[in-house]
Amino acid sequence: MMDETNHPRHRRYVHQHAKDWSATVDRADVFVYVTPEYNHGFNAVLKNALDYLNTERAYKPVGFVSYGCVSAGTRAVQTIKEVVATLTMVPPRGGEHPVRCKFSRRAGTRRLPARPVLAGQESLRQCVVGQHGEVPGIGDGQ
């Protein structure tokens, strides 16, 4: 959980793990957040990760992979879009492009089915490329 004494928008981090996290996020060109849906929202771990930093993500494109039971994470994506907009991140325009997957059960294990994930990844890649041009690491196996 966030343990810095200064507000994240000032970027005056005290702890080395916060400085390292800041540098990692600052280097990124685009973000894809994977989140389950819990009680019509996204999880606290993701909320903490978003709150921990402020300006490092500004004006960078963001996409979502969501999963859950009935809605496959649709409501989680709706709630997280408000948060990333406040952080001045750039979600896809022209409709939603989240990857919505339901778990499948096979031999007692749960896994995300590959076909919808790959289709959603391509949809998100096309949207990001259309809005921002080619972004290294999107759709090239990185």
DSSP file with accessible surface (Angstrom, degrees, kcal/mol):
  #  RESIDUE AA STRUCTURE BP1 BP2  ACC     N-H-->O    O-->H-N    N-H-->O    O-->H-N    TCO  KAPPA ALPHA  PHI   PSI    X-CA   Y-CA   Z-CA
    1    1 A M              0   0  169      0, 0.0    44,-0.0     0, 0.0    48,-0.0   0.000 360.0 360.0 360.0 159.9    0.0    0.0    0.0
    2    2 A M        +     0   0   64      1,-0.1    47,-0.0     3,-0.0    46,-0.0  -0.279 360.0 167.0 -59.5 128.0    1.1    3.6   -0.5
    3    3 A D        +     0   0   70     49,-0.1     2,-0.2    12,-0.0    -1,-0.1   0.113  30.3 121.1-132.1  20.9    3.6    4.5    2.1
    4    4 A E        -     0   0   19      1,-0.1     9,-0.1     2,-0.1    -2,-0.0  -0.603  53.6-146.2 -86.3 150.5    5.0    7.8    0.8
    5    5 A T  S    S+     0   0  114     -2,-0.2     2,-0.3     7,-0.2    -1,-0.1   0.758  78.9  64.4 -87.2 -25.3    4.8   11.0    2.9
    6    6 A N  S    S-     0   0   51      6,-0.3    -2,-0.1     1,-0.1     8,-0.1  -0.669  96.3 -96.1 -98.8 155.0    4.4   13.4   -0.1
    7    7 A H    >   -     0   0   86     -2,-0.3     3,-1.8     1,-0.1     5,-0.5  -0.417  35.0-123.2 -65.3 139.7    1.5   13.6   -2.5
    8    8 A P  G >  S+     0   0    9      0, 0.0     3,-1.4     0, 0.0    46,-0.5   0.777 104.9  70.2 -59.9 -26.3    2.3   11.6   -5.7
    9    9 A R  G 3  S+     0   0  141      1,-0.3    -2,-0.0    45,-0.1    44,-0.0   0.758  94.8  56.5 -66.0 -18.8    1.8   14.6   -8.0
   10   10 A H  G <  S-     0   0   83     -3,-1.8    -1,-0.3     2,-0.1     3,-0.1   0.656  95.4-143.8 -83.7 -17.3    5.0   16.2   -6.5
   11   11 A R    <   +     0   0   98     -3,-1.4     2,-0.9    -4,-0.4    -2,-0.1   0.785  53.4 138.0  56.4  33.2    7.1   13.2   -7.5
   12   12 A R        -     0   0  143     -5,-0.5    -6,-0.3    -8,-0.0     2,-0.2  -0.648  32.9-178.6-104.4  74.1    9.2   13.6   -4.3
   13   13 A Y        -     0   0   25     -2,-0.9    -6,-0.0     1,-0.1    -9,-0.0  -0.518  20.5-170.9 -80.2 141.4    9.4   10.0   -3.4
   14   14 A V        +     0   0   80     -2,-0.2     2,-0.2    -8,-0.1    -1,-0.1   0.833  65.0  69.1 -96.6 -42.1   11.2    8.9   -0.3
   15   15 A H  S  > S-     0   0   67      1,-0.1     4,-1.8     4,-0.0     3,-0.4  -0.565  75.9-133.5 -88.2 143.5   11.4    5.1   -0.7
   16   16 A Q  H  > S+     0   0  116      1,-0.2     4,-2.8    -2,-0.2     5,-0.2   0.877 105.7  58.3 -62.6 -37.0   13.5    3.4   -3.3
   17   17 A H  H  > S+     0   0   97      1,-0.2     4,-2.3     2,-0.2    -1,-0.2   0.883 106.8  48.9 -64.2 -32.5   10.7    1.1   -4.4
   18   18 A A  H  > S+     0   0    0     -3,-0.4     4,-2.6     2,-0.2    -1,-0.2   0.904 110.9  49.7 -71.4 -38.5    8.5    4.2   -5.2
   19   19 A K  H  X S+     0   0   95     -4,-1.8     4,-2.2     2,-0.2    -2,-0.2   0.915 113.1  47.0 -64.5 -42.4   11.4    5.7   -7.2
   20   20 A D  H  X S+     0   0   86     -4,-2.8     4,-2.3     2,-0.2    -2,-0.2   0.912 112.8  48.6 -65.1 -43.9   11.9    2.4   -9.1
   21   21 A W  H  X S+     0   0  101     -4,-2.3     4,-2.5    -5,-0.2     5,-0.3   0.919 111.1  51.7 -62.7 -41.9    8.1    2.1   -9.8
   22   22 A S  H  X S+     0   0    9     -4,-2.6     4,-2.6     1,-0.2    -2,-0.2   0.929 110.2  47.9 -61.0 -45.7    8.0    5.7  -10.9
   23   23 A A  H  X S+     0   0   41     -4,-2.2     4,-1.6     2,-0.2    -1,-0.2   0.909 112.1  50.0 -64.4 -39.7   10.9    5.2  -13.4
   24   24 A T  H  X S+     0   0   69     -4,-2.3     4,-0.8     2,-0.2     3,-0.2   0.945 114.5  43.0 -64.1 -47.6    9.3    2.0  -14.8
   25   25 A V  H >< S+     0   0    5     -4,-2.5     3,-0.8     1,-0.2    -2,-0.2   0.899 110.0  57.4 -67.8 -37.8    5.9    3.6  -15.3
   26   26 A D  H 3< S+     0   0   72     -4,-2.6    -1,-0.2    -5,-0.3    -2,-0.2   0.849 104.2  53.1 -61.9 -34.4    7.5    6.8  -16.7
   27   27 A R  H 3< S+     0   0  172     -4,-1.6    -1,-0.2    -3,-0.2    -2,-0.2   0.709  87.8 103.3 -74.1 -20.8    9.3    4.7  -19.5
   28   28 A A    <<  -     0   0   29     -3,-0.8     3,-0.1    -4,-0.8    -3,-0.0  -0.326  52.7-164.1 -69.3 145.0    6.1    3.0  -20.7
   29   29 A D  S    S+     0   0   92      1,-0.3     2,-0.3   107,-0.2    -1,-0.1   0.686  75.3   8.9 -95.0 -28.1    4.4    4.2  -23.9
   30   30 A V        -     0   0   23     30,-0.2     2,-0.4   106,-0.1    -1,-0.3  -0.981  67.3-140.5-151.6 154.3    1.0    2.6  -23.3
   31   31 A F  E     -a   62   0A  22     30,-2.2    32,-2.3    -2,-0.3     2,-0.4  -0.972   9.8-173.2-125.1 138.9   -0.8    0.7  -20.5
   32   32 A V  E     -a   63   0A  65     -2,-0.4     2,-0.5    30,-0.2    32,-0.2  -0.980  15.9-158.7-127.3 115.1   -3.0   -2.3  -20.5
   33   33 A Y  E     -a   64   0A  28     30,-2.5    32,-3.0    -2,-0.4     2,-0.5  -0.829   3.1-155.2 -99.0 131.8   -4.6   -3.0  -17.1
   34   34 A V  E     +a   65   0A  86     -2,-0.5    32,-0.2    30,-0.2    30,-0.0  -0.917  25.3 166.6-104.1 125.4   -5.9   -6.5  -16.3
   35   35 A T  E     -a   66   0A   0     30,-2.7    32,-1.6    -2,-0.5     2,-0.1  -0.998  30.2-141.0-144.1 139.2   -8.6   -6.5  -13.7
   36   36 A P  E     -a   67   0A   9      0, 0.0     2,-0.6     0, 0.0     7,-0.4  -0.451  32.9-112.6 -81.3 168.0  -11.2   -8.9  -12.2
   37   37 A E        +     0   0   26     30,-1.3     2,-0.5    -2,-0.1    32,-0.2  -0.930  33.9 179.5-105.1 125.3  -14.6   -7.5  -11.3
   38   38 A Y  B >  S-C   41   0B 134      3,-3.1     3,-1.3    -2,-0.6    30,-0.0  -0.985  71.6 -22.1-123.7 118.9  -15.4   -7.5   -7.6
   39   39 A N  T 3  S-     0   0  160     -2,-0.5    -1,-0.1     1,-0.3     3,-0.1   0.909 127.7 -48.4  49.7  48.9  -18.8   -6.2   -6.5
   40   40 A H  T 3  S+     0   0  111      1,-0.2    -1,-0.3    -3,-0.0     2,-0.3   0.658 126.8  73.2  70.5  18.5  -19.3   -4.1   -9.7
   41   41 A G  B <  S-C   38   0B  14     -3,-1.3    -3,-3.1    38,-0.1    35,-0.3  -0.885  83.1 -89.0-147.9 179.2  -15.8   -2.6   -9.5
   42   42 A F        -     0   0   36     34,-0.3    -5,-0.1    -2,-0.3    -7,-0.1  -0.445  54.5 -85.4 -90.9 170.9  -12.1   -3.2   -9.9
   43   43 A N     >  -     0   0   35     -7,-0.4     4,-1.8    -2,-0.1     3,-0.2  -0.280  25.2-119.1 -84.4 162.7   -9.8   -4.4   -7.2
   44   44 A A  H  > S+     0   0   71      1,-0.2     4,-2.7     2,-0.2     5,-0.2   0.805 108.9  63.0 -68.2 -29.9   -8.0   -2.5   -4.5
   45   45 A V  H  > S+     0   0  112      2,-0.2     4,-2.2     1,-0.2    -1,-0.2   0.935 107.1  43.7 -62.8 -44.4   -4.6   -3.6   -5.7
   46   46 A L  H  > S+     0   0   18      2,-0.2     4,-2.4     1,-0.2     5,-0.2   0.916 112.1  53.3 -67.1 -41.4   -5.1   -1.9   -9.0
   47   47 A K  H  X S+     0   0   78     -4,-1.8     4,-2.6     1,-0.2    -2,-0.2   0.933 110.0  48.2 -59.8 -42.9   -6.5    1.2   -7.3
   48   48 A N  H  X S+     0   0   32     -4,-2.7     4,-2.0     1,-0.2    -1,-0.2   0.921 109.8  52.1 -63.9 -42.4   -3.5    1.5   -5.1
   49   49 A A  H  X S+     0   0   28     -4,-2.2     4,-0.6    -5,-0.2    -1,-0.2   0.896 112.8  45.6 -61.9 -38.5   -1.1    1.1   -8.0
   50   50 A L  H >< S+     0   0    0     -4,-2.4     3,-0.5     1,-0.2    -2,-0.2   0.905 114.8  46.9 -70.1 -40.4   -3.0    3.9   -9.8
   51   51 A D  H 3< S+     0   0   64     -4,-2.6    -2,-0.2     1,-0.2    -1,-0.2   0.761  98.3  71.3 -72.4 -24.7   -3.0    6.2   -6.8
   52   52 A Y  H 3< S+     0   0   15     -4,-2.0     2,-0.3    -5,-0.2    -1,-0.2   0.807 106.9  31.3 -64.9 -32.8    0.7    5.6   -5.9
   53   53 A L    <<  +     0   0    1     -4,-0.6   -44,-0.1    -3,-0.5   -46,-0.0  -0.866  60.8 176.8-121.2 163.0    1.8    7.6   -8.9
   54   54 A N  S >  S+     0   0   48    -46,-0.5     3,-0.8    -2,-0.3     4,-0.2   0.618  71.7  28.3-129.9 -70.0    0.3   10.6  -10.6
   55   55 A T  G >  S+     0   0   52    -47,-0.4     3,-1.2     1,-0.2   -46,-0.1   0.672  98.6  81.3 -80.2 -16.1    2.1   12.4  -13.5
   56   56 A E  G 3  S+     0   0    1      1,-0.3    -1,-0.2   -29,-0.0   -28,-0.1   0.778  99.3  40.5 -62.8 -26.2    4.0    9.4  -14.8
   57   57 A R  G X  S+     0   0    1     -3,-0.8     3,-1.7    30,-0.1    -1,-0.3   0.457  83.6 137.3 -99.2  -2.7    1.0    8.1  -16.8
   58   58 A A  T <  S-     0   0   26     -3,-1.2    31,-0.2     1,-0.3    30,-0.2  -0.178  76.6  -3.1 -57.5 132.2   -0.3   11.5  -18.0
   59   59 A Y  T 3  S+     0   0  179     29,-3.0    -1,-0.3     1,-0.2    30,-0.2   0.645  98.2 129.6  64.1  21.3   -1.5   11.6  -21.6
   60   60 A K    <   -     0   0   36     -3,-1.7    30,-2.6    28,-0.1    -1,-0.2  -0.808  64.4-103.2-103.0 146.2   -0.5    8.0  -22.3
   61   61 A P  B     -d   90   0C  10      0, 0.0   -30,-2.2     0, 0.0     2,-0.4  -0.345  38.0-167.6 -67.7 149.6   -2.9    5.5  -24.0
   62   62 A V  E     -a   31   0A   1     28,-2.0     2,-0.3   -32,-0.2   -30,-0.2  -0.993   8.9-178.9-140.1 141.6   -4.6    2.9  -21.8
   63   63 A G  E     -a   32   0A   1    -32,-2.3   -30,-2.5    -2,-0.4     2,-0.4  -0.853  16.6-132.3-132.7 172.6   -6.6   -0.2  -22.5
   64   64 A F  E     -a   33   0A   6     -2,-0.3    35,-1.7   -32,-0.2     2,-0.5  -0.980  13.4-168.0-135.6 140.1   -8.3   -2.8  -20.3
   65   65 A V  E     +ab  34  99A  20    -32,-3.0   -30,-2.7    -2,-0.4     2,-0.3  -0.998  27.5 178.9-118.6 119.8   -8.6   -6.6  -20.0
   66   66 A S  E     +ab  35 100A   0     33,-2.7    35,-1.7    -2,-0.5     2,-0.3  -0.913  10.3 177.9-125.3 153.0  -11.4   -7.5  -17.7
   67   67 A Y  E     +ab  36 101A  55    -32,-1.6   -30,-1.3    -2,-0.3     2,-0.3  -0.985  15.1 129.1-149.9 155.2  -12.8  -10.8  -16.5
   68   68 A G  E     - b   0 102A  10     33,-1.1    35,-0.6    -2,-0.3   -30,-0.1  -0.964  55.5 -80.1-179.0-165.6  -15.5  -11.9  -14.1
   69   69 A C  S    S+     0   0  110     -2,-0.3    -1,-0.2   -32,-0.2    34,-0.0   0.944 106.2   4.5 -86.5 -82.7  -18.5  -14.1  -13.8
   70   70 A V  S    S+     0   0  115      1,-0.2    -2,-0.1     2,-0.1    32,-0.0   0.962 141.3  28.9 -76.0 -51.6  -21.7  -12.7  -15.2
   71   71 A S  S >  S-     0   0   26     -4,-0.1     3,-1.4   -34,-0.0    -1,-0.2   0.495  96.9-129.5 -91.6  -1.5  -20.6   -9.5  -16.8
   72   72 A A  T 3  S-     0   0    8      1,-0.3    29,-0.6     2,-0.1    -6,-0.2   0.805  72.3 -53.3  56.2  30.7  -17.0  -10.6  -17.6
   73   73 A G  T 3> S+     0   0    0     -6,-0.2     4,-2.0    27,-0.1    -1,-0.3   0.515  98.8 133.1  90.2   5.9  -15.7   -7.5  -16.0
   74   74 A T  H <> S+     0   0   41     -3,-1.4     4,-1.9     1,-0.2    -2,-0.1   0.907  75.3  47.8 -57.5 -44.1  -17.7   -4.9  -17.9
   75   75 A R  H  > S+     0   0   92      1,-0.2     4,-2.0     2,-0.2    -1,-0.2   0.858 107.2  56.7 -69.5 -31.9  -18.7   -2.9  -14.8
   76   76 A A  H  > S+     0   0    0    -35,-0.3     4,-2.3     1,-0.2   -34,-0.3   0.922 107.0  49.4 -62.8 -42.2  -15.1   -3.0  -13.5
   77   77 A V  H  X S+     0   0    1     -4,-2.0     4,-2.0     1,-0.2    -2,-0.2   0.911 107.5  54.8 -64.3 -39.7  -14.0   -1.3  -16.7
   78   78 A Q  H  X S+     0   0   82     -4,-1.9     4,-0.8     1,-0.2    -1,-0.2   0.912 111.7  43.6 -61.2 -40.5  -16.7    1.3  -16.4
   79   79 A T  H  X S+     0   0   49     -4,-2.0     4,-0.9     1,-0.2     3,-0.4   0.879 112.5  51.3 -74.5 -35.5  -15.6    2.3  -12.9
   80   80 A I  H  X S+     0   0    0     -4,-2.3     4,-2.6     1,-0.2     5,-0.3   0.820  98.2  67.1 -72.5 -26.7  -11.8    2.3  -13.8
   81   81 A K  H  X S+     0   0   52     -4,-2.0     4,-1.9     1,-0.2    -1,-0.2   0.873  98.0  53.5 -62.2 -33.7  -12.4    4.6  -16.8
   82   82 A E  H  X S+     0   0  141     -4,-0.8     4,-1.7    -3,-0.4    -1,-0.2   0.900 109.8  48.2 -64.9 -39.7  -13.4    7.4  -14.4
   83   83 A V  H  X S+     0   0   26     -4,-0.9     4,-1.6     2,-0.2    -2,-0.2   0.945 112.1  46.5 -68.0 -48.2  -10.1    7.0  -12.5
   84   84 A V  H  <>S+     0   0    0     -4,-2.6     5,-2.8     1,-0.2    -1,-0.2   0.853 109.6  55.4 -67.4 -29.9   -7.8    6.9  -15.5
   85   85 A A  H ><5S+     0   0   57     -4,-1.9     3,-1.6    -5,-0.3    -1,-0.2   0.911 106.1  51.5 -65.6 -39.2   -9.6   10.0  -17.0
   86   86 A T  H 3<5S+     0   0  117     -4,-1.7    -2,-0.2     1,-0.3    -1,-0.2   0.858 106.9  53.4 -64.7 -32.3   -8.9   11.8  -13.7
   87   87 A L  T 3<5S-     0   0   19     -4,-1.6    -1,-0.3    -5,-0.1    -2,-0.2   0.323 118.7-116.3 -83.1   8.6   -5.2   10.8  -14.1
   88   88 A T  T < 5 +     0   0   54     -3,-1.6   -29,-3.0     1,-0.2    -3,-0.2   0.744  64.1 149.8  58.6  30.4   -5.3   12.3  -17.6
   89   89 A M      < -     0   0    8     -5,-2.8    -1,-0.2   -31,-0.2   -31,-0.1  -0.428  48.8-119.1 -80.8 166.5   -4.7    9.0  -19.3
   90   90 A V  B     -d   61   0C  37    -30,-2.6   -28,-2.0    -2,-0.1     3,-0.1  -0.840  27.4-168.7-116.8  95.8   -6.2    8.4  -22.7
   91   91 A P        -     0   0   31      0, 0.0   -28,-0.1     0, 0.0     5,-0.0  -0.363  44.6 -73.6 -74.6 163.5   -8.7    5.5  -23.0
   92   92 A P        -     0   0   18      0, 0.0     3,-0.3     0, 0.0     2,-0.2  -0.271  49.6-140.9 -58.2 139.0   -9.8    4.3  -26.4
   93   93 A R  S    S+     0   0  160      1,-0.2    38,-0.0    34,-0.1    -3,-0.0  -0.549  74.8  45.6 -91.4 167.0  -12.2    6.7  -28.3
   94   94 A G  S    S-     0   0   82     -2,-0.2    -1,-0.2     3,-0.0     2,-0.1   0.858 122.4 -37.5  74.0  34.3  -15.1    5.6  -30.4
   95   95 A G  S    S-     0   0   48     -3,-0.3     2,-0.2     2,-0.0     0, 0.0  -0.412  89.2 -49.0 107.2 176.3  -16.5    3.0  -28.0
   96   96 A E        -     0   0   71     -2,-0.1    -3,-0.1     1,-0.1     0, 0.0  -0.583  34.7-177.8 -90.0 149.6  -15.1    0.5  -25.7
   97   97 A H        +     0   0   48     -2,-0.2   -33,-0.2    -5,-0.1    27,-0.1  -0.088  30.8 142.1-133.1  33.2  -12.3   -2.0  -26.6
   98   98 A P        -     0   0   16      0, 0.0     2,-0.7     0, 0.0   -33,-0.2  -0.437  55.2-119.6 -73.7 153.9  -11.9   -4.0  -23.4
   99   99 A V  E     -b   65   0A   4    -35,-1.7   -33,-2.7    -2,-0.1     2,-0.6  -0.855  31.3-162.9 -88.2 115.2  -11.2   -7.7  -23.6
  100  100 A R  E     +b   66   0A 101     -2,-0.7     2,-0.4   -35,-0.2   -33,-0.2  -0.913  15.4 171.4-106.6 117.3  -14.1   -9.3  -21.8
  101  101 A C  E     -b   67   0A   3    -35,-1.7   -33,-1.1    -2,-0.6     2,-0.3  -0.971  23.8-151.0-129.0 139.5  -13.5  -12.9  -20.9
  102  102 A K  E     -b   68   0A 124     -2,-0.4   -33,-0.1   -35,-0.2     2,-0.1  -0.809  34.5-106.2 -99.0 148.8  -15.4  -15.4  -18.8
  103  103 A F        -     0   0   75    -35,-0.6     2,-0.4    -2,-0.3     9,-0.2  -0.428  30.0-151.0 -67.7 147.1  -13.4  -18.1  -17.0
  104  104 A S  E     -E  111   0D  36      7,-1.9     7,-1.5    -2,-0.1     2,-0.5  -0.927   8.6-136.8-115.7 147.1  -13.7  -21.6  -18.4
  105  105 A R  E     +E  110   0D 172     -2,-0.4     2,-0.4     5,-0.2     5,-0.2  -0.896  27.4 166.9-105.7 131.1  -13.3  -24.6  -16.2
  106  106 A R  E >  S-E  109   0D 156      3,-2.0     3,-1.9    -2,-0.5    -2,-0.0  -0.944  72.1 -18.5-143.5 119.1  -11.3  -27.5  -17.4
  107  107 A A  T 3  S-     0   0  106     -2,-0.4     3,-0.1     1,-0.3    -1,-0.0   0.859 125.6 -54.0  53.5  39.5  -10.2  -30.4  -15.2
  108  108 A G  T 3  S+     0   0   68      1,-0.2     2,-0.3     0, 0.0    -1,-0.3   0.506 115.8 107.3  80.6   0.6  -10.8  -28.3  -12.0
  109  109 A T  E <   -E  106   0D  85     -3,-1.9    -3,-2.0     2,-0.0     2,-0.4  -0.790  60.0-137.3-110.0 158.5   -8.7  -25.3  -13.1
  110  110 A R  E     +E  105   0D 150     -2,-0.3     2,-0.3    -5,-0.2    -5,-0.2  -0.935  29.6 160.2-113.3 139.4   -9.7  -21.9  -14.3
  111  111 A R  E     -E  104   0D  88     -7,-1.5    -7,-1.9    -2,-0.4    -2,-0.0  -0.987  42.9-104.5-150.9 157.2   -8.1  -20.1  -17.2
  112  112 A L        -     0   0   59     -2,-0.3    -9,-0.1    -9,-0.2     2,-0.1  -0.704  44.4-113.6 -81.2 131.6   -8.9  -17.3  -19.6
  113  113 A P     >  -     0   0   31      0, 0.0     4,-1.1     0, 0.0    -1,-0.1  -0.436  20.2-139.9 -67.2 137.8   -9.9  -18.7  -23.0
  114  114 A A  H  > S+     0   0   61      1,-0.2     4,-2.7     2,-0.2     5,-0.3   0.887  89.6  62.8 -69.8 -40.6   -7.3  -17.7  -25.6
  115  115 A R  H  > S+     0   0  216      1,-0.2     4,-2.3     2,-0.2     5,-0.2   0.937 106.7  41.4 -59.3 -51.0   -9.5  -16.8  -28.6
  116  116 A P  H  > S+     0   0   53      0, 0.0     4,-2.5     0, 0.0    -1,-0.2   0.887 114.5  53.8 -65.0 -33.6  -11.4  -13.9  -27.0
  117  117 A V  H  X S+     0   0   40     -4,-1.1     4,-2.6     2,-0.2    -2,-0.2   0.951 111.2  44.7 -63.7 -46.1   -8.2  -12.6  -25.4
  118  118 A L  H  X S+     0   0  104     -4,-2.7     4,-2.2     2,-0.2    -1,-0.2   0.912 113.8  49.8 -66.0 -40.3   -6.4  -12.6  -28.8
  119  119 A A  H  X S+     0   0   63     -4,-2.3     4,-2.2    -5,-0.3    -1,-0.2   0.928 113.4  46.3 -64.1 -42.8   -9.3  -11.0  -30.5
  120  120 A G  H  X S+     0   0   12     -4,-2.5     4,-2.7    -5,-0.2     5,-0.2   0.884 109.1  55.1 -67.0 -37.5   -9.6   -8.3  -27.9
  121  121 A Q  H  X S+     0   0   88     -4,-2.6     4,-2.7    -5,-0.2    -1,-0.2   0.934 109.7  46.7 -60.8 -43.7   -5.8   -7.7  -28.0
  122  122 A E  H  X S+     0   0   81     -4,-2.2     4,-2.7     2,-0.2    -2,-0.2   0.914 111.4  51.2 -66.6 -40.6   -6.0   -7.1  -31.7
  123  123 A S  H  X S+     0   0   48     -4,-2.2     4,-1.9     2,-0.2    -2,-0.2   0.933 113.0  45.5 -61.0 -44.5   -9.0   -4.7  -31.3
  124  124 A L  H  X S+     0   0   13     -4,-2.7     4,-2.8     2,-0.2     5,-0.2   0.923 111.7  52.5 -66.2 -41.5   -7.2   -2.7  -28.7
  125  125 A R  H  X S+     0   0   45     -4,-2.7     4,-2.9     1,-0.2     5,-0.3   0.937 109.3  49.3 -60.0 -45.8   -4.0   -2.6  -30.8
  126  126 A Q  H  X S+     0   0   97     -4,-2.7     4,-2.4     1,-0.2    -1,-0.2   0.896 112.0  48.9 -61.4 -40.0   -5.9   -1.3  -33.8
  127  127 A C  H  X S+     0   0   16     -4,-1.9     4,-1.9    -5,-0.2    -2,-0.2   0.938 113.2  45.8 -65.9 -46.7   -7.5    1.4  -31.6
  128  128 A V  H  X S+     0   0    6     -4,-2.8     4,-3.1     2,-0.2     5,-0.4   0.937 114.6  47.6 -63.2 -45.1   -4.2    2.5  -30.1
  129  129 A V  H  X S+     0   0   29     -4,-2.9     4,-2.3    -5,-0.2    -1,-0.2   0.921 111.1  52.3 -63.3 -41.1   -2.4    2.5  -33.4
  130  130 A G  H  < S+     0   0   67     -4,-2.4    -1,-0.2    -5,-0.3    -2,-0.2   0.859 119.6  34.3 -63.1 -33.8   -5.3    4.5  -35.0
  131  131 A Q  H  < S+     0   0   37     -4,-1.9    -2,-0.2    -5,-0.1    -1,-0.2   0.816 137.2  15.2 -89.0 -34.4   -5.2    7.1  -32.2
  132  132 A H  H  < S-     0   0   73     -4,-3.1    -3,-0.2     1,-0.3    -2,-0.2   0.399  98.7-116.9-126.1  -1.7   -1.5    7.3  -31.5
  133  133 A G     <  -     0   0   32     -4,-2.3    -1,-0.3    -5,-0.4    -2,-0.1  -0.233  67.5 -18.9  82.5 179.7    0.5    5.6  -34.3
  134  134 A E        -     0   0  138     -4,-0.1    -9,-0.0    -5,-0.1    -5,-0.0  -0.345  62.3-161.9 -61.6 136.4    2.6    2.5  -33.8
  135  135 A V    >   -     0   0   14      3,-0.2     3,-1.8   -10,-0.1    -6,-0.1  -0.990  24.7-114.3-121.9 121.7    3.6    1.9  -30.2
  136  136 A P  T 3  S+     0   0   93      0, 0.0  -107,-0.2     0, 0.0  -106,-0.1  -0.276  99.2  22.5 -55.3 138.0    6.5   -0.5  -29.6
  137  137 A G  T 3  S+     0   0   17      1,-0.2     2,-0.8  -108,-0.0     5,-0.2   0.287  88.7 119.7  91.5 -11.5    5.5   -3.7  -27.8
  138  138 A I  S <  S-     0   0   33     -3,-1.8    -1,-0.2     1,-0.2    -3,-0.2  -0.795  94.2 -15.2 -92.8 110.7    1.8   -3.6  -28.8
  139  139 A G  S    S+     0   0   40     -2,-0.8    -1,-0.2     3,-0.2   -17,-0.0   0.511 111.3  99.1  81.0   5.6    1.0   -6.7  -30.8
  140  140 A D  S    S-     0   0   86      2,-0.1    -2,-0.1    -3,-0.1    -1,-0.1   0.139 103.3 -97.0-111.3  20.8    4.6   -7.7  -31.5
  141  141 A G              0   0   79      1,-0.3    -3,-0.1    -4,-0.2     0, 0.0   0.487 360.0 360.0  85.2   0.4    4.9  -10.3  -28.8
  142  142 A Q              0   0  174     -5,-0.2    -1,-0.3     0, 0.0    -3,-0.2  -0.627 360.0 360.0 -88.4 360.0    6.6   -8.0  -26.2
